Amino acid sequence: MMRGDEIWVRRTARAATWLTRLRGLLGCRALGPDAALLIERCGAVHTVGMRFAIDLVFLDRAWQVTRVVQNVPPGRLMVGGGWRAARVLESEAGCLDVAALRIGEALTWRPDAAEPGACETVA
């Protein structure tokens, strides 16, 4: 995931199918630093069944930040990104500097900058 001309998140897994969006980060022990999950066609998330707190960056269709929510604990029923949110970037709480993002700032998805397997799954 790019922020301006620089790589902002080095390992970004992308959930674009119905099944991968449904699964999200369920079953993950951790993401760790410099890793995130990008969920397409998603305007709200829950953290029921999660094992760790997450930071959320909601993006519109033009990849502009619509809302940033920090340190969402496990067990939340829903966190919405607003009516313009079309996708969300989920990261382990505190591992990315999401507080530095500005509403309206554009991020860019670059598959060549991504490394699959951002999630450490439960055995």
C-alpha positions in Angstrom: 0.0 0.0 0.0 1.5 3.3 -1.1 1.2 6.7 0.6 2.3 9.3 -1.9 5.4 7.9 -3.6 6.5 5.7 -0.7 5.6 2.3 0.5 3.4 2.7 3.6 2.5 -0.9 4.2 4.9 -3.5 2.9 2.8 -6.6 3.3 -0.8 -6.0 2.3 -3.1 -9.0 1.7 -6.2 -8.2 -0.4 -9.6 -9.7 0.3 -11.7 -9.2 -2.8 -13.8 -12.3 -3.0 -16.9 -13.0 -1.0 -15.2 -15.7 1.0 -12.0 -13.8 1.8 -14.0 -10.7 2.8 -16.2 -12.8 5.0 -13.2 -14.4 6.7 -11.2 -11.2 7.1 -8.8 -11.5 10.0 -10.7 -14.3 11.8 -8.3 -17.0 12.8 -5.3 -14.8 12.8 -3.0 -14.7 15.8 -1.4 -11.5 14.7 -0.5 -9.3 11.7 2.7 -7.7 13.2 4.4 -4.6 12.0 4.2 -3.4 8.4 1.3 -5.7 7.6 -2.4 -5.1 6.8 -5.5 -6.6 5.2 -7.3 -4.6 2.5 -11.0 -5.6 2.4 -12.8 -4.5 -0.8 -16.5 -3.5 -1.0 -16.6 -3.0 2.8 -18.1 0.0 4.6 -18.2 -1.5 8.2 -16.4 -4.2 10.1 -16.8 -6.2 13.3 -14.2 -7.6 15.7 -16.3 -10.5 17.1 -14.0 -13.5 17.4 -10.8 -11.5 16.9 -7.7 -12.2 19.0 -6.2 -8.7 19.0 -7.2 -5.0 18.7 -7.0 -3.4 15.2 -6.7 0.0 13.6 -9.0 0.8 10.7 -8.6 3.1 7.7 -11.7 3.4 5.7 -11.3 4.5 2.0 -13.8 5.7 -0.6 -13.9 4.6 -4.3 -11.2 7.1 -5.2 -8.9 5.6 -2.4 -9.2 8.7 -0.2 -9.3 8.3 3.5 -12.9 8.8 4.9 -12.3 7.7 8.5 -9.5 6.4 10.8 -10.4 4.4 13.9 -7.7 3.4 16.3 -7.4 0.5 18.7 -10.7 -1.2 18.1 -10.9 -4.0 20.7 -12.0 -7.6 20.0 -15.8 -8.1 20.5 -17.1 -5.0 18.8 -20.3 -5.7 16.8 -19.8 -3.0 14.2 -17.6 0.0 13.3 -18.7 1.9 10.3 -16.6 4.0 7.9 -19.4 6.4 6.8 -21.6 6.4 3.8 -18.7 7.0 1.3 -16.5 4.1 2.6 -16.0 1.4 -0.1 -13.0 -0.5 1.4 -11.1 -0.7 4.6 -7.5 -1.3 5.6 -7.2 -3.3 8.8 -3.9 -3.5 10.7 -2.8 -4.6 14.2 -3.3 -1.8 16.6 -0.3 0.4 17.0 1.7 -1.3 14.2 1.1 1.5 11.5 1.1 5.2 12.0 -2.6 5.6 11.1 -2.9 8.8 13.3 -0.7 10.6 10.7 -3.3 10.1 8.0 -5.6 12.9 7.0 -9.2 12.7 5.9 -9.2 13.1 2.2 -5.6 11.9 1.8 -5.2 9.3 -1.0 -3.6 5.9 -0.7 -2.7 3.7 -3.6 -2.9 -0.1 -4.0 0.2 -1.5 -5.7 0.1 -5.3 -5.9 3.7 -5.4 -6.8 4.6 -3.8 -3.5 2.5 -6.3 -1.6 3.6 -9.6 -0.2 0.9 -12.3 0.3 0.4 -13.9 3.7 0.1 -10.9 5.9 -1.8 -12.9 8.5 -0.2 -15.4 10.9 -3.0 -18.1 11.1 -3.9 -20.2 14.0 -2.7 -23.7 13.8 
